[in-house]
Amino acid sequence: MASELPENVAIERVYLLEATYAPDADELRRPVRARHLARLAELRDEGVVLEAGALLDMTASILLVRALDEEAALEIARRDVYMAAGVWVELRARPFGRVCRPAELPGR
């Protein structure tokens, strides 16, 4: 597979997390949103979260995270205040091939 990649291109295995919102998520998230966003910013600074955001129809949040496996990816979301507050009601993690430059890979 590496020979199929153009020079200076890499595929990083990360996880796509989908966190489904509760029907009343808009109300539930208000008191905890600042803590949720601050944590996401910290995880971005640490290189754990690569991207994070919400679908504008308020059905789910999507996160791209670096994790050793699916369970570790799910644990990142389980520790979020949105899970504790009931904003997120269901989690799903899937392996995702992120196109990047080799210099973007951890440890470089």
Summary of the structure (lengths in Angstrom):
residues: 108
radius of gyration: 15.3
end to end distance: 20.9
largest distance: 50.1
contacts: 289
relative contact order: 0.30
helix: 34%
strand: 34%
